[in-house]
Amino acid sequence: MKAFSGFTMPLLLCLAFVLFYSGSGKVTQDAFNDLYYDASATTQCLAEPGITMYGGGIIVNPQFTYGTYGWTVSGQGEIAERVSRTNNGFMAAYNRKLPLDSFSQKVLLEKGEFYMFSAWVQVSEGSETVSAVFGTGGGEFVPGGSVVAEHGCWSLLKGGIAANSSGPVDLLFESKNTSKEIWVDNVSLQPFSKKQWRFHQDQSIEKVRKGKVRLQVTYPYSKAGVGGATVLIKQTKPDFAFGCGMNSHILKSTDYQNWFASRFKFTAFTNEMKWYSTEKKQGQENYTIADAMLKFAQDNKISIRGHTVFWDDPKYQTDWVKALSPKELQEAAERRINSIVSRYAGDVIAWDVVNENLHFSFLEDNLGKNASSIYFSKAYKLDPSARMFVNEFNTIEFGGDVKVSPWNLKKRLEGMLSYPGNEDIPAGIGVQGHFGPGQPNLAYMRSSLDILATTGAPIWLTEVSVEPGLYQAQYLEEVLREAYSHPAVEGIIIFAGPLPAGFSATALTDMNFNSTPAGDVVDKLIKEWKSDDLKARTDEGGFFGTSLLHGEYEITIIDPITNSSSTSIFEVTKDSSEKIFHIQME
């Protein structure tokens, strides 16, 4: 990029870091000191390309300042430098014959490192999905992210790759419609070691999950502080929602009940609220199991996500639903949403109103393209106390599923909220988080969360699991830490649990309820993400300061003279940091 044409305001990506390019593609330690989170700053479509992240990282000639130097033709077709009306130089691939015909650059990856990727892309006409792909040789191509690029403006293609081996790979671009040219500018590929990545996460957690608290203890009859008072602080409720899926086995196993209630305060029923569970035969609704699970959760002060009102996958519709005419289906769907949402209104904190409706379109195919938007509205009117979610898989797990790319999921939610009457619905984004047995691509995961965060809607990982493998526990911890460290993520539900309850893919216990390595990880994080009990004394002015995780706390003050005590409740939030809490002795 040679010119901004008056565009001078830096574009800060969600959870982007001010990083200083050292010339070798590595990031200096100082680069991690400043964290920025500005969800409103990332725009999908700009008149001029946004900034080059990390100075281009390990990319040679990332801004095409030197024409095509460092870049070669990939496949057939031709490449050339083009110059815009504002004298901005960019690369164009034209006369393409195959989807991967574009331009490429060979880069050297190091095993075990994560590579954050970004580029600004455009197509010569209309709109088209453009993907970044890494060719590892032998005909294998690893997806690195995608975006729907449009003619007339520049869109951010943001993603990444986890290097499973060391060696050279070819970075190239893909678009299935070969009649359109691919235009690219400001390409970046920045490596991070696992040690740097973990440092990243820890820095972010300190910034977005904790608050500096300053307390002053006074007597009610005096403004003077009580020096030497004993302060006991106990966290009663964490702010961050970390929970676990629950299934019907919990109703007949006290071991399962004790295991669950001692750990989790948030849940979603894995199957028991779904349409095929509550109405197996047409007109014969049965909520017995769901009601019993609800009672158990409420008795143990466990908050529930309603999962799910509708599932758009045709495979999971009962035979009687599939046999309905469009008019009959509309009537049945109306009864379904009225029945379940009204029944549990006020008892759940959220509804997965439409599940997987980017991958599938059963409702839309039979009831019209606005079906999901209409049911989003109906669910909210029936239960305005809950947040309404779209819920999808592969948006953060896998960069090759372009149908559910973060930009497409963002566009779907925004489209549903732009439907007449839906503008003020409190919406949320559910990304399921079903990861395979290999190294999770945390670079792509972070990039995806960054993009989704630009909606301003809270993000939940709703069904986290990691398939069995040698490093299952390690990879589960990496995924959970990555989610917890991202400012836009407000909750995590893992679809895992005890082996006796049928959770064989990501088992947290063995058949005797002894923790597996994955279970040990979950227990460790539950403890880590909850503040330890604290005991301290106030200074001469009655002040005491500390840093606490966001959440609700019980504070007990013991008078240094009378030894009498008083207890009160206070809450630490992202807005209360640096404020002084005035606590009065009784």
Steps between C-alpha positions, in 0.01 A plus 500: 500500500655828393228752591201535732330784309419689818424186703728554799319349798667167589277198476519313829386140479311340788754384754774629271837566654739787432788295368838630392646335194863405559581429135524124543129427531535453875317708758690686768404461866388864516238418238286327760480790741209684337171323441216653302142386474283714275218298348366798308823569313515202264297567189444237234489732201734802464564743218874448552677198654555496873844485661753223456501306825838432665679683218431197282672255733700252294342603168738649244366816334169484692370835369614442140721805531742330261249371248484122481839444666485195732179370339452243225216369288310213658364260240380653176403856428695820542589742779581869493525804721208737463473858621177655625378852434656601832839362396467192719688200363348153535532154342254357247460143371317477167437266204447229761401146398479316834388609852858502635639698208629818668832614640708337769798542725709228658536541878684291756296368793638370827332207672297589806453867415174683428480735203254788493400588144328804354455661159266750339320358197264605224363343181466660159119484494207400721588303811678172552649290779878532509706266716860489619654156452834350602640238264718259692604286204372169370172661400399586859348843558427628851229771526597818680176699490255659257284806441231606255684765300313768307587718207538866585630456852762309696408219741718356774597136461620399844599155618804291576668164510660271759826350374505125557838462332796715397568584141405714203135552401337707229257773599243553227145622447194313375170600342274249328366745242796521261336767285572758769837651582636476854647825636708497819691755708680525836568132562634389839611172654634531854642205699456452874657234716279315748678684778415836342144387438452404865649834605244666271217315672621575852537870421149513359352313797659748739350785299148375423415256781640682804448835668709700743297549816560754776298472819463739790353383829329766713273519803143621429542790744836619362660566163837392633628167377533200730868413504612145581161342422510140380354458151370160384393478135329197347378477141140376495434513125747529211403744226620277218260219413686169482266203485440150372240321294264276694301196387218291644735255674528757777146416614596147602856539625585670828870473410433700182290750695769554765775522239310761297362718781840527669654649186263685269252786526406509130365231271310411184309176455665307221181358344210515743350833387526427128184457297566134424523434876192688618258403219599161362147448371296780355284670758643297793730736687698366793718729709541261794874451463578864419288616795683267739839618374385860536403436863838345576676799347287752686539314830876530456496862374618400154408738214370340180540581130192391305626260230340507250167633367557392138773299330525577129667171407247281308669188640382581851133556422266223610326304225167661578648848463659412166164375371316828562392735225636857524172619652497214751867559585432866565222409742714236672798735529274767648377256763857388569644846565200611706514181704869479593585868532189581702556198723854600597473879469687658791669168582777521239759769437515448123338321208673339206210606282638371172769233501735458204296709258800591287588137440137398452167657401213263577277781632595744226449245222151421622381824662683775312836674520401711803393205717794527742458875535129456575565237766774715651234766552239258635743347751596842632136606540428181692805534727644854498717422805726265301766572238429364151782306329594369162717191542742344249794261471829534310504880525798498738616142456579474129587760240395285205125505564435826316123467538535581871797736487490764774407765242207289380378433856533871577301581186229246593451645847496857370247397236273346763523809717421727205169317445215742585442506876819309591734797539495510879512127573788415738692258280795270553732292287546133579806328354492135593871416515520133397872447441672199346783297657780711349657829600225765517561789262497769769607767250189440292286472815620837627452666163147363478410626846644840409274523196189380683568752776443784253126430528509620860304189601636279778657174387460163671679176421196280537605137448876469547653158446834360386514159336711229667870504425839491665486870594126534560535659846765747382297604197184538709686735732635701204150546357347599834779746579471659157127552550536629856767751398291658225314814614187427294444152645257504793449129558609146425295180516697181445311202359694254710443312821522170684559183301209319674265768359609421145756776446751278325648755256618747764471306824578695816481195728542125472224254588568552871483880479876539536628791294657436163785729382234709322303513825810615686533788253141608559539482879823700479338775294193517725734569791719740302204703372362555849665733750653335805375599844693804616599625845666836557509809724414859424768767522486796737245677281276195488601420141577169335569433132523189287419356157200269473331302227167648396214357703299524820679501834413468866715720720527465877662775709625427853532802730856523636378625839175319577566193282140530377437430132270614225439344157387654173494424127675689221555436131810546288427574134693643207342837584591497870877480464690776684186606690509518876252275682399655831420225750343600831535309824165427660 
